[in-house]
Amino acid sequence: MQDYSVPIGVLPLGSANNIARSLGIAGTPAELAEQWRTGHVRPFNLIVVNGLKEEILCTEAFGVGLIATLIERRAKGKKADGADDIRRGRRALKEVLTEAEPHDVEINIDGQPWECDLLGVEVLNIPFTGPALPLAHDADPSDNLLDAVGVDRDNGEAVIDWLKSPHEGAPPVIARQGKEIVVRWRGVESRVDDKLVKAKSDWQEVTLSCAPEPLRILVPAPHPAVRKSANDK
């Protein structure tokens, strides 16, 4: 059984590093280890996914459509390193958006239906997902809420334009928050983090919620010199 009381150190050793980005964690392993303090932690709620073959915990997102299609497409090509991989991912996502059509997707958030023609939907607990994209600006992994972010038929072109410089403004998406989110879909791939769930002609359904007990993620403690400099301003 997982001991949630043990603090966890996150090392940004991948390409997108979405969890680290969302928590403001950056640096080499040696630099980060030097800044870790046992009491300097941040709660982090995993996402509980019910409705597939078994209950699954995920760390970043469950999604239907766009990002799942991106994962499937990129799995067929050669992966680049670091920033090059992020740039390639964003270019590929533009192509996916250009070709996308609304899917059969139904969403219910805390008992309220969310109706629109969606090209894709992502349910996240952190701001960043996919190729280092800040899709869920209001997401907080410690607030016991999930953020559902949808790209609908009318804002697909705006999202393509936003991908040119995604850090300069909020994404042109539709966002909702809730404690329990039910997603039904058919005929399109879905994903749990970076694992694909194959499309089926029959309806599929999952219920998403935050895990009742959060992880404790070590976050860098500011150096005394930095704290002093900040207080002097």
C-alpha positions as CSV (number, residue, x, y, z in Angstrom):
1,M,0.0,0.0,0.0
2,Q,1.2,3.5,-0.9
3,D,2.5,5.5,2.1
4,Y,1.3,9.0,1.2
5,S,3.2,10.5,4.2
6,V,6.6,10.0,2.5
7,P,7.7,13.2,0.6
8,I,8.4,12.7,-3.1
9,G,11.1,14.5,-5.0
10,V,10.3,15.3,-8.7
11,L,13.2,15.5,-11.1
12,P,12.5,17.2,-14.5
13,L,14.5,14.8,-16.7
14,G,12.0,14.4,-19.6
15,S,11.0,16.8,-22.4
16,A,7.8,18.5,-21.4
17,N,8.1,17.9,-17.6
18,N,4.5,19.1,-17.1
19,I,4.3,18.2,-13.4
20,A,7.6,19.9,-12.6
21,R,6.5,23.0,-14.6
22,S,3.2,23.1,-12.8
23,L,4.9,23.1,-9.4
24,G,7.7,25.5,-10.4
25,I,10.4,22.9,-10.1
26,A,13.4,23.4,-12.3
27,G,17.1,22.6,-12.2
28,T,19.5,19.7,-12.2
29,P,19.1,16.8,-9.8
30,A,22.0,18.1,-7.7
31,E,20.6,21.7,-7.6
32,L,17.2,20.5,-6.6
33,A,18.5,18.1,-3.9
34,E,20.4,20.9,-2.3
35,Q,17.1,22.9,-2.0
36,W,14.9,20.1,-0.7
37,R,13.7,20.4,2.9
38,T,11.6,17.7,4.5
39,G,8.9,20.2,5.7
40,H,8.8,22.2,2.5
41,V,6.2,20.2,0.6
42,R,3.1,20.8,-1.5
43,P,0.0,18.6,-1.5
44,F,-0.7,16.9,-4.8
45,N,-4.0,15.1,-5.6
46,L,-3.8,12.3,-8.1
47,I,-6.8,11.7,-10.4
48,V,-8.9,8.6,-9.8
49,V,-10.2,7.1,-13.0
50,N,-13.1,4.7,-12.6
51,G,-14.8,2.9,-15.5
52,L,-12.0,1.2,-17.4
53,K,-11.0,-2.3,-16.7
54,E,-9.8,-1.3,-13.2
55,E,-9.5,1.8,-11.1
56,I,-6.5,3.8,-12.3
57,L,-4.6,6.7,-10.7
58,C,-3.1,9.3,-13.0
59,T,-0.9,12.2,-12.3
60,E,-1.7,14.7,-15.1
61,A,-4.8,14.2,-17.2
62,F,-7.5,12.1,-18.7
63,G,-8.4,13.2,-22.2
64,V,-10.6,12.4,-25.2
65,G,-9.7,13.4,-28.7
66,L,-6.9,15.9,-29.4
67,I,-4.0,15.0,-27.1
68,A,-4.8,11.3,-27.4
69,T,-4.7,11.6,-31.2
70,L,-1.4,13.5,-30.8
71,I,0.1,10.8,-28.7
72,E,-0.9,8.1,-31.2
73,R,0.5,10.1,-34.1
74,R,3.8,10.9,-32.4
75,A,4.3,7.3,-31.3
76,K,4.9,6.5,-35.0
77,G,7.8,8.9,-35.3
78,K,11.2,9.4,-33.8
79,K,11.3,11.4,-30.6
80,A,13.6,14.4,-30.3
81,D,15.3,15.8,-27.2
82,G,14.2,18.6,-24.9
83,A,12.9,21.8,-26.5
84,D,13.0,20.3,-30.0
85,D,10.6,17.6,-28.9
86,I,8.2,20.2,-27.5
87,R,8.3,22.2,-30.7
88,R,7.6,19.1,-32.8
89,G,4.7,18.2,-30.5
90,R,3.1,21.6,-30.9
91,R,3.5,21.5,-34.7
92,A,1.9,18.1,-34.7
93,L,-1.0,19.3,-32.5
94,K,-1.6,22.1,-35.0
95,E,-2.0,19.5,-37.7
96,V,-4.4,17.4,-35.5
97,L,-6.5,20.5,-34.8
98,T,-6.6,21.4,-38.5
99,E,-8.1,18.0,-39.3
100,A,-10.3,17.6,-36.2
101,E,-14.1,17.3,-36.3
102,P,-16.4,17.3,-33.3
103,H,-16.6,14.0,-31.5
104,D,-19.4,12.1,-29.7
105,V,-18.5,13.3,-26.2
106,E,-20.8,13.9,-23.3
107,I,-19.6,15.5,-20.0
108,N,-21.3,15.9,-16.7
109,I,-19.6,18.0,-14.0
110,D,-21.0,17.6,-10.4
111,G,-24.3,16.5,-11.8
112,Q,-24.6,19.3,-14.4
113,P,-24.3,18.4,-18.2
114,W,-21.9,20.4,-20.3
115,E,-23.1,20.6,-23.8
116,C,-21.0,21.8,-26.8
117,D,-19.4,20.5,-30.0
118,L,-16.0,19.4,-28.7
119,L,-13.0,18.6,-30.8
120,G,-11.4,17.3,-27.6
121,V,-11.6,17.6,-23.8
122,E,-8.9,17.2,-21.1
123,V,-9.6,16.7,-17.4
124,L,-6.5,17.9,-15.5
125,N,-5.3,18.5,-12.0
126,I,-2.3,20.6,-13.1
127,P,-2.0,23.6,-15.5
128,F,0.4,22.0,-18.0
129,T,-0.2,19.1,-20.3
130,G,0.8,17.7,-23.7
131,P,3.8,19.4,-25.3
132,A,4.3,21.8,-22.3
133,L,1.0,23.7,-22.9
134,P,-0.6,25.7,-20.1
135,L,-4.1,24.6,-21.0
136,A,-5.7,24.8,-17.5
137,H,-4.7,28.2,-16.1
138,D,-6.7,27.8,-12.9
139,A,-5.7,24.2,-12.1
140,D,-4.3,23.6,-8.7
141,P,-3.2,20.1,-7.7
142,S,-4.0,20.7,-4.1
143,D,-7.5,22.2,-4.2
144,N,-9.4,18.9,-4.5
145,L,-11.0,20.1,-7.8
146,L,-10.5,18.9,-11.4
147,D,-10.4,21.2,-14.4
148,A,-12.2,20.2,-17.5
149,V,-10.8,22.0,-20.6
150,G,-12.6,21.7,-23.9
151,V,-11.7,22.9,-27.4
152,D,-15.0,23.4,-29.3
153,R,-15.7,23.7,-33.0
154,D,-15.8,27.5,-32.9
155,N,-12.4,28.1,-31.2
156,G,-10.2,25.5,-33.0
157,E,-8.6,28.2,-35.2
158,A,-8.0,30.4,-32.2
159,V,-6.2,27.5,-30.4
160,I,-4.0,27.0,-33.5
161,D,-3.0,30.6,-33.4
162,W,-2.4,30.5,-29.6
163,L,0.0,27.6,-30.1
164,K,2.5,30.0,-31.8
165,S,3.2,31.6,-28.4
166,P,1.2,29.7,-25.7
167,H,3.0,31.5,-22.7
168,E,1.9,35.0,-23.7
169,G,-1.8,34.6,-22.9
170,A,-4.6,32.3,-21.6
171,P,-5.7,29.6,-24.0
172,P,-8.9,30.2,-26.0
173,V,-10.7,27.2,-24.5
174,I,-13.8,26.5,-22.4
175,A,-13.0,25.5,-18.8
176,R,-15.1,24.2,-16.0
177,Q,-14.1,22.9,-12.5
178,G,-15.7,20.2,-10.4
179,K,-15.2,17.5,-7.8
180,E,-16.6,14.7,-9.9
181,I,-16.5,14.6,-13.7
182,V,-18.2,11.9,-15.8
183,V,-17.0,11.6,-19.4
184,R,-18.8,9.5,-22.1
185,W,-17.5,9.1,-25.6
186,R,-17.3,6.8,-28.6
187,G,-15.4,6.4,-31.8
188,V,-12.3,8.3,-30.7
189,E,-9.1,7.5,-28.8
190,S,-8.7,8.6,-25.2
191,R,-5.7,8.7,-22.9
192,V,-4.7,8.3,-19.2
193,D,-1.6,10.4,-18.9
194,D,0.5,9.2,-21.9
195,K,-1.2,5.8,-22.2
196,L,-3.7,5.4,-25.0
197,V,-7.2,3.8,-24.7
198,K,-8.2,2.6,-28.1
199,A,-11.4,3.9,-29.7
200,K,-14.5,1.8,-29.7
201,S,-17.8,2.1,-31.6
202,D,-19.7,1.5,-28.3
203,W,-20.0,4.2,-25.7
204,Q,-17.3,4.3,-23.0
205,E,-17.6,6.1,-19.7
206,V,-15.3,7.1,-16.9
207,T,-15.9,8.9,-13.6
208,L,-13.0,11.1,-12.5
209,S,-12.3,12.5,-9.0
210,C,-9.4,13.5,-6.8
211,A,-7.8,10.8,-4.7
212,P,-8.9,11.3,-1.0
213,E,-5.3,11.6,0.3
214,P,-2.7,13.8,-1.5
215,L,0.9,13.0,-2.2
216,R,3.5,15.3,-0.6
217,I,5.8,16.7,-3.2
218,L,9.0,18.3,-2.2
219,V,9.3,21.8,-3.7
220,P,12.5,23.9,-3.6
221,A,12.9,26.1,-0.5
222,P,14.1,29.6,-1.5
223,H,17.7,30.3,-0.5
224,P,18.0,32.8,2.4
225,A,19.8,35.2,0.1
226,V,16.8,35.2,-2.3
227,R,14.3,35.6,0.6
228,K,16.4,38.6,1.9
229,S,16.5,40.2,-1.6
230,A,12.8,39.8,-2.0
231,N,12.1,41.4,1.4
232,D,14.3,44.3,0.6
233,K,12.1,45.3,-2.4
